[in-house]
Amino acid sequence: MTGLDGVSVEALSDTIGAIYDCALDPQQWPDTCRKIASLCESTAGGICVHDLRHTQNDQLFVFGYERPFLEKLGQNYPQSPMAASDAVANVGDVKALSIENNDLHESRFFHDVLKPFGLRDIIWFPALRTGARMASMHASRVEQTPQYREREISLFKLLSPHVCRVLAISDALDIRTLRSEMLERTLDGLVSGVYLTARDGRVVYMNAEAERQIKAGTSIRIVNNRISPTDPATREALSKAIDEAAREDADTETREHSLAIPDSEGGPGYVATLLPVARGQRRGIVAPFAASVALFAKDPIEAPLLPGEAFARLYKLTGSELRVVLALAQGLGGKDAADMLGISEPTIRSHLQRIFAKTGAVRQADLLRLFQNATPPIRAPQRAAAYS
């Protein structure tokens, strides 16, 4: 035996071997995730990918869940205990909902998201951080089974270094390994219009915001499959900028080009930035699109979403403190925030005092203003399905 009740040396060795097999063939992850879930007597689980700003999640190798549950949890993920915990956790840190929140079954998250689908507890750990994305492995139990205890926590702690190591080795989140649709969904979340062009200037990809800009047609149009600003002088300047950004000179990898694209009807237009992407790490990211230049066109008055992870790390907030900030940022009062989080109003006030001490804010309004000023260029989600 291994010292873990009910887990034999053979079963553990077989599971660890299966994990390392995934380094060579990531498509073996679904079966491996089932092996891991089976070891800890779980009915569902998998690996999920989400952006660290908690605006979009992708079910990568998930099994055992009903689609309505994934949609429901996706809508509530930014306020979930997992999101707040992952914002401040280290890769490999094992958590369980019942351990993170002793009053889990009294929280609104449990009653609104987990209980309607018969789920009792979730165990997970962040497995890989890469750029603005993170992967996490998880498993879950239904109401008829006990909450996770030390046995399962110990098992996940034993397996987490192997999972983290394999994901790092295989770089399973690399866009060349996974579907290019994942990158498309990430780009569709941006406030900026993203146009990827080939070396000759042909547009090979536009995100959702770029398509909206083209549909408006007052600043940017597509003519002969090329970006064509409505202002003639800007059209010529953009063409030259794309040619220069696409050149293979040694210094173009880090060079950026910026220009204004005015609106033909007197609107604010867009601020555009061009970035070479044909070489270095950027080339690997946009490889599915065979792009040489990326153009980002942003409305200067467009407001982005609130962040969570960067703000928490900047001020060294705990997961519980971040959850309080996120709740208050939705416009909730102390009583409503306490009800949503399943804690008492005095606990909310205690968290706030610690948050004020860490951030230097003296009032709640000052805190929320500070939070709002640290905003990433991410568009508000359209209540879409996702899960982490």
C-alpha positions as CSV (number, residue, x, y, z in Angstrom):
1,M,0.0,0.0,0.0
2,T,1.0,3.7,-0.4
3,G,-0.1,5.1,3.0
4,L,-3.2,6.4,1.3
5,D,-6.2,4.3,2.2
6,G,-7.6,2.3,-0.7
7,V,-4.9,3.4,-3.2
8,S,-2.4,0.6,-4.1
9,V,1.1,1.1,-5.3
10,E,0.2,-0.4,-8.6
11,A,-2.7,2.0,-9.2
12,L,-0.7,5.1,-8.1
13,S,2.3,4.0,-10.3
14,D,-0.1,3.4,-13.3
15,T,-1.6,6.9,-12.9
16,I,1.7,8.7,-12.6
17,G,2.9,6.8,-15.7
18,A,-0.3,7.9,-17.6
19,I,0.4,11.5,-16.6
20,Y,3.9,11.4,-18.1
21,D,2.5,9.7,-21.3
22,C,0.5,12.9,-21.8
23,A,3.8,14.8,-22.3
24,L,4.2,13.1,-25.7
25,D,0.5,12.9,-26.5
26,P,-1.8,15.5,-24.9
27,Q,-4.9,13.8,-26.3
28,Q,-4.4,11.1,-23.6
29,W,-5.4,13.7,-20.9
30,P,-9.1,12.8,-20.9
31,D,-8.4,9.2,-19.9
32,T,-5.7,10.3,-17.4
33,C,-8.1,12.8,-15.8
34,R,-10.6,9.9,-15.4
35,K,-7.9,7.8,-13.7
36,I,-7.1,10.6,-11.3
37,A,-10.8,11.3,-10.5
38,S,-11.3,7.6,-9.9
39,L,-8.4,7.4,-7.4
40,C,-10.0,10.1,-5.3
41,E,-13.5,8.6,-5.7
42,S,-14.9,11.5,-7.8
43,T,-17.6,11.5,-10.4
44,A,-16.3,14.3,-12.7
45,G,-13.3,16.4,-13.3
46,G,-10.7,17.4,-15.9
47,I,-8.4,20.2,-17.0
48,C,-9.7,23.7,-17.7
49,V,-8.1,26.8,-19.2
50,H,-9.0,30.3,-18.1
51,D,-7.6,33.7,-18.5
52,L,-6.3,35.2,-15.3
53,R,-8.7,38.1,-15.5
54,H,-11.6,35.7,-15.0
55,T,-13.5,36.7,-18.1
56,Q,-13.4,33.5,-20.1
57,N,-12.9,29.8,-19.5
58,D,-12.5,26.8,-21.7
59,Q,-13.4,23.2,-20.9
60,L,-10.4,21.5,-22.3
61,F,-10.5,17.9,-21.0
62,V,-13.6,17.9,-18.9
63,F,-15.9,15.0,-18.2
64,G,-18.9,14.1,-16.1
65,Y,-20.7,17.5,-16.0
66,E,-24.0,18.5,-17.5
67,R,-23.8,21.3,-20.0
68,P,-26.3,23.5,-18.1
69,F,-24.0,23.3,-15.1
70,L,-21.0,24.4,-17.0
71,E,-23.0,27.3,-18.4
72,K,-24.3,28.2,-14.9
73,L,-20.9,28.1,-13.3
74,G,-19.3,30.0,-16.2
75,Q,-21.8,32.9,-15.5
76,N,-20.9,32.9,-11.8
77,Y,-17.2,32.0,-12.1
78,P,-15.8,35.6,-11.4
79,Q,-17.5,35.5,-8.0
80,S,-16.6,31.9,-7.2
81,P,-14.3,30.8,-4.4
82,M,-12.1,29.1,-7.1
83,A,-11.5,32.4,-9.0
84,A,-10.6,34.3,-5.9
85,S,-8.3,31.5,-4.6
86,D,-6.5,31.0,-7.9
87,A,-5.8,34.7,-8.2
88,V,-3.3,34.5,-5.3
89,A,-2.4,30.8,-5.3
90,N,0.9,29.3,-6.5
91,V,1.0,26.6,-9.2
92,G,0.5,23.2,-7.6
93,D,-1.4,24.5,-4.5
94,V,-4.2,22.0,-3.8
95,K,-7.5,23.4,-2.6
96,A,-11.0,22.1,-1.9
97,L,-14.1,24.2,-1.7
98,S,-15.2,22.8,1.6
99,I,-11.7,23.6,3.1
100,E,-11.5,27.1,1.5
101,N,-14.9,28.0,3.0
102,N,-16.1,26.2,6.1
103,D,-19.6,27.7,5.5
104,L,-19.7,26.6,1.9
105,H,-23.1,25.1,2.2
106,E,-24.5,28.4,3.5
107,S,-23.1,30.4,0.6
108,R,-25.1,31.7,-2.3
109,F,-22.6,30.1,-4.7
110,F,-23.3,26.6,-3.3
111,H,-27.1,27.1,-3.4
112,D,-27.2,28.8,-6.8
113,V,-24.6,26.9,-8.7
114,L,-23.6,23.6,-7.1
115,K,-26.7,22.3,-5.3
116,P,-29.1,22.5,-8.3
117,F,-26.8,20.0,-10.1
118,G,-26.2,17.7,-7.1
119,L,-22.6,18.7,-6.6
120,R,-21.2,18.7,-3.0
121,D,-17.5,19.6,-3.3
122,I,-14.7,20.4,-5.7
123,I,-11.0,19.8,-5.3
124,W,-8.4,21.4,-7.6
125,F,-5.0,23.0,-8.1
126,P,-3.5,25.5,-10.6
127,A,-1.4,23.4,-12.9
128,L,0.3,25.9,-15.3
129,R,0.5,29.6,-15.8
130,T,1.5,30.9,-19.2
131,G,1.1,34.5,-20.3
132,A,-2.4,35.6,-19.5
133,R,-3.8,32.1,-19.2
134,M,-3.8,29.4,-16.5
135,A,-4.7,25.7,-16.5
136,S,-6.2,24.0,-13.5
137,M,-6.9,20.3,-12.8
138,H,-10.0,19.5,-10.7
139,A,-12.4,16.7,-9.6
140,S,-15.8,16.9,-7.9
141,R,-18.2,14.9,-5.8
142,V,-21.9,14.7,-5.7
143,E,-24.2,15.2,-2.7
144,Q,-24.4,11.5,-1.8
145,T,-20.7,11.3,-1.1
146,P,-18.7,13.0,1.7
147,Q,-16.7,16.2,1.3
148,Y,-13.1,16.0,0.4
149,R,-10.8,15.2,3.4
150,E,-7.1,14.8,4.1
151,R,-6.9,11.5,2.1
152,E,-7.9,13.2,-1.2
153,I,-5.9,16.4,-0.4
154,S,-2.8,14.2,0.1
155,L,-3.4,12.3,-3.1
156,F,-3.8,15.5,-5.1
157,K,-0.7,16.9,-3.5
158,L,1.2,13.8,-4.5
159,L,0.0,14.0,-8.1
160,S,0.1,17.8,-8.6
161,P,3.9,18.1,-9.2
162,H,3.8,15.4,-11.9
163,V,0.8,17.1,-13.6
164,C,2.5,20.5,-13.4
165,R,5.8,19.2,-14.7
166,V,4.1,17.4,-17.7
167,L,2.1,20.5,-18.7
168,A,5.3,22.5,-18.6
169,I,7.2,19.9,-20.6
170,S,4.6,19.5,-23.3
171,D,3.4,23.2,-23.1
172,A,-0.1,21.8,-23.5
173,L,-1.5,25.3,-23.7
174,D,0.6,26.2,-26.7
175,I,-1.8,27.3,-29.5
176,R,-0.2,24.8,-31.9
177,T,-1.1,21.9,-29.7
178,L,-4.7,22.9,-29.0
179,R,-7.4,24.3,-31.3
180,S,-6.8,27.7,-32.8
181,E,-10.4,28.4,-31.8
182,M,-9.2,28.9,-28.2
183,L,-7.0,31.9,-29.3
184,E,-10.0,33.2,-31.3
185,R,-12.2,33.2,-28.2
186,T,-9.5,34.9,-26.2
187,L,-9.1,37.6,-28.9
188,D,-12.9,38.0,-29.1
189,G,-12.8,39.1,-25.5
190,L,-10.6,42.1,-26.2
191,V,-12.0,45.7,-26.3
192,S,-9.5,46.4,-29.1
193,G,-10.2,45.4,-32.7
194,V,-7.5,42.9,-33.7
195,Y,-6.4,42.5,-37.3
196,L,-3.8,40.0,-38.3
197,T,-2.2,40.5,-41.7
198,A,0.1,38.5,-43.9
199,R,3.4,39.9,-45.1
200,D,1.7,41.4,-48.2
201,G,-0.9,43.2,-46.1
202,R,-3.8,40.7,-46.7
203,V,-6.1,40.3,-43.7
204,V,-5.9,36.7,-42.4
205,Y,-8.0,37.2,-39.2
206,M,-10.2,39.7,-37.5
207,N,-11.7,39.4,-34.0
208,A,-15.3,40.2,-33.1
209,E,-14.5,43.9,-32.2
210,A,-12.6,44.3,-35.5
211,E,-15.7,43.0,-37.4
212,R,-17.9,45.5,-35.5
213,Q,-15.5,48.3,-36.6
214,I,-15.6,47.2,-40.2
215,K,-19.4,46.9,-40.1
216,A,-19.6,50.5,-38.8
217,G,-17.5,51.5,-41.8
218,T,-16.9,55.1,-40.6
219,S,-13.1,54.7,-39.9
220,I,-12.0,51.4,-41.2
221,R,-13.1,49.3,-44.2
222,I,-11.8,46.2,-46.0
223,V,-11.0,46.7,-49.6
224,N,-9.4,44.0,-51.7
225,N,-8.9,42.0,-48.5
226,R,-6.8,44.7,-47.0
227,I,-7.4,47.2,-44.2
228,S,-8.4,50.5,-45.7
229,P,-9.0,53.6,-43.5
230,T,-11.6,56.0,-44.9
231,D,-9.2,58.9,-44.5
232,P,-6.8,58.8,-47.6
233,A,-3.8,60.2,-45.8
234,T,-4.2,57.6,-43.0
235,R,-4.7,54.9,-45.6
236,E,-1.3,55.6,-47.1
237,A,0.4,55.9,-43.7
238,L,-1.1,52.6,-42.6
239,S,0.1,50.8,-45.7
240,K,3.6,52.0,-45.1
241,A,3.5,51.1,-41.4
242,I,2.4,47.5,-42.3
243,D,5.2,47.2,-44.9
244,E,7.7,48.4,-42.3
245,A,6.4,46.2,-39.5
246,A,6.5,43.1,-41.8
247,R,10.1,43.6,-42.8
248,E,12.6,41.0,-41.5
249,D,15.2,43.5,-40.3
250,A,16.8,42.5,-37.0
251,D,15.2,45.3,-35.0
252,T,11.6,44.9,-36.2
253,E,10.7,42.2,-33.6
254,T,10.3,44.8,-30.9
255,R,9.4,47.9,-32.9
256,E,5.9,49.2,-32.6
257,H,4.1,51.6,-34.9
258,S,1.2,53.8,-33.7
259,L,-1.1,56.1,-35.7
260,A,-4.5,57.7,-35.4
261,I,-7.4,56.5,-37.6
262,P,-10.0,59.3,-37.8
263,D,-13.7,58.9,-38.2
264,S,-15.2,60.2,-41.5
265,E,-18.4,61.2,-39.7
266,G,-16.7,63.3,-36.9
267,G,-16.5,60.6,-34.3
268,P,-13.4,59.9,-32.2
269,G,-12.1,57.2,-34.5
270,Y,-9.4,54.7,-33.3
271,V,-5.9,54.7,-31.9
272,A,-4.0,51.9,-33.8
273,T,-0.9,50.1,-32.8
274,L,1.0,47.7,-35.1
275,L,3.2,45.0,-33.8
276,P,5.4,42.6,-35.8
277,V,4.6,39.0,-35.0
278,A,6.5,37.0,-37.5
279,R,9.4,36.0,-35.3
280,G,10.2,35.0,-31.7
281,Q,7.5,33.8,-29.3
282,R,4.8,35.8,-31.0
283,R,5.2,33.7,-34.1
284,G,4.3,30.5,-32.2
285,I,1.2,32.1,-30.8
286,V,-0.2,33.3,-34.1
287,A,1.1,30.3,-36.1
288,P,-2.4,29.0,-37.0
289,F,-3.1,32.3,-38.9
290,A,0.2,32.6,-40.8
291,A,0.3,36.3,-39.7
292,S,3.2,38.7,-39.9
293,V,1.7,41.9,-38.4
294,A,-0.9,42.5,-35.7
295,L,-2.9,45.7,-35.7
296,F,-4.8,46.7,-32.5
297,A,-7.5,49.4,-33.1
298,K,-9.1,50.8,-29.9
299,D,-11.8,53.3,-29.3
300,P,-10.1,55.7,-26.8
301,I,-13.3,56.2,-24.8
302,E,-14.2,52.5,-24.5
303,A,-14.1,51.3,-20.8
304,P,-12.7,47.9,-20.0
305,L,-13.5,45.4,-17.3
306,L,-12.3,45.3,-13.8
307,P,-9.3,43.1,-13.0
308,G,-8.9,40.7,-10.1
309,E,-5.6,38.8,-10.1
310,A,-3.2,41.7,-10.7
311,F,-5.0,43.9,-8.1
312,A,-4.8,41.1,-5.5
313,R,-1.1,40.4,-6.1
314,L,-0.2,44.1,-6.1
315,Y,-1.7,44.6,-2.7
316,K,-1.0,41.1,-1.4
317,L,-4.7,40.4,-0.8
318,T,-5.8,36.9,0.3
319,G,-8.4,35.0,-1.7
320,S,-11.1,35.9,0.9
321,E,-10.2,39.5,0.7
322,L,-10.4,39.6,-3.0
323,R,-13.8,37.9,-3.0
324,V,-15.0,40.8,-0.7
325,V,-13.6,43.4,-3.2
326,L,-15.2,41.6,-6.2
327,A,-18.6,41.5,-4.4
328,L,-18.5,45.2,-3.4
329,A,-17.4,46.1,-6.9
330,Q,-20.7,44.8,-8.2
331,G,-22.5,47.5,-6.2
332,L,-23.5,45.2,-3.3
333,G,-23.8,46.6,0.2
334,G,-22.3,44.9,3.2
335,K,-25.3,42.8,4.0
336,D,-25.8,41.6,0.4
337,A,-22.1,40.9,0.0
338,A,-22.1,38.8,3.2
339,D,-25.2,36.9,1.9
340,M,-23.6,36.2,-1.4
341,L,-20.4,35.0,0.1
342,G,-22.0,33.0,2.9
343,I,-20.3,35.0,5.7
344,S,-21.4,37.5,8.4
345,E,-21.4,41.3,8.1
346,P,-18.8,41.6,10.9
347,T,-16.5,39.3,8.9
348,I,-17.0,41.6,5.9
349,R,-16.0,44.5,8.0
350,S,-13.0,42.7,9.3
351,H,-11.9,41.9,5.8
352,L,-12.4,45.5,4.8
353,Q,-10.2,46.8,7.6
354,R,-7.4,44.5,6.5
355,I,-7.9,45.5,2.8
356,F,-7.8,49.2,3.8
357,A,-4.6,48.7,5.6
358,K,-3.0,46.9,2.6
359,T,-4.2,49.3,-0.1
360,G,-4.0,52.6,1.9
361,A,-7.7,53.3,1.2
362,V,-9.6,55.0,4.0
363,R,-13.2,54.6,2.6
364,Q,-15.0,52.0,0.6
365,A,-15.4,54.5,-2.3
366,D,-11.6,55.0,-2.3
367,L,-11.0,51.3,-2.5
368,L,-13.4,50.8,-5.4
369,R,-11.9,53.7,-7.3
370,L,-8.5,52.2,-6.8
371,F,-9.8,48.9,-8.1
372,Q,-11.5,50.4,-11.1
373,N,-8.3,52.3,-12.1
374,A,-6.4,49.1,-12.6
375,T,-8.4,47.9,-15.7
376,P,-7.2,45.5,-18.4
377,P,-8.3,45.8,-22.0
378,I,-11.0,43.1,-21.8
379,R,-14.5,43.3,-23.0
380,A,-17.4,42.4,-20.6
381,P,-18.5,38.8,-21.2
382,Q,-21.9,38.1,-22.8
383,R,-22.9,35.7,-20.0
384,A,-21.4,32.8,-21.9
385,A,-20.6,29.3,-20.8
386,A,-17.3,28.5,-19.2
387,Y,-15.8,26.6,-16.3
388,S,-12.5,26.4,-14.5
